[in-house]
Amino acid sequence: MPGIIENELGKIAINEDAIAALVGYVASENYGIVGMNGKTAKDMIFKIVGTTNHSRGVKVTPVLNNGQVDIDIYVTVAYGISIHAVAQNTISNVRYYVNDMLGLGVRNVNVHVEGILV
């Protein structure tokens, strides 16, 4: 089920892949994040083929009946950087861009640090 926005003119449905691509791009641009970790078979296929997949390491779960989404982001961070600061900055940026560009509310953003790159 996609993110759905309803207004007096009708409905707008935004696919989870489109939301995930935006979130992946925004998250990967944050200082301290050096990689996005794939969690699905589709992510692994893109990695093998060698194509860019901005939704890699992002899971979007629509919240039924209220136009909001839950977002899980799986990342690798750089050694020596405050993980707390990187996570807080990522959460703030993702919330802002999803709300501003797509018009969707964000209920939760969960940042999962899967590794530290030295």
Summary of the structure (lengths in Angstrom):
residues: 118
radius of gyration: 14.6
end to end distance: 39.0
largest distance: 52.0
contacts: 347
relative contact order: 0.23
helix: 36%
strand: 37%
